[in-house]
Amino acid sequence: MHMQLSVIYSLLKTWNDYRSKYLSLESWRDWWSEVVEIVGTSRQSTVRDVDNDESPAVEVLNYRSPEGYFASMLICIMI
């Protein structure tokens, strides 16, 4: 009987720990704050790269060019 109570107590403690760590409003707020911070940091680094005059890939420049192309291929038909 003591063993069963110990197992039940352990299970309830594990559930309460899980609930407070992952299912609480505070934990979701913390998670959301981290997501916003990561997205903001990645956007800032992208802007910073453009500000530092780092050039985009050659394919992007070709795509933006009026005479350029992007991922195209020449097809020859032999008759």
Steps between C-alpha positions, in 0.01 A plus 500: 500500500782738583658431160176589320468827687859584419441436129180708500676783685785492249259503209306796642819690570619439143166619364506816712857578395410449133184710532676791666793488258314458169129564545498817705430846365836620628690231308317589177579869553867416549499283188329773295750762621786277387339451157450875456859565605638240256292634211598857582868406516489319167324794333756742641788290370340493152465877500854533632634282213335724243627811679855361491480487120513123484385399157229243432563184301575525127173321426306770685675772304422318175137460605466871577666606177263584210712281270563237765336170583462275797507121493422478133635260247536493125309229320611408149262313276659296228287431197 
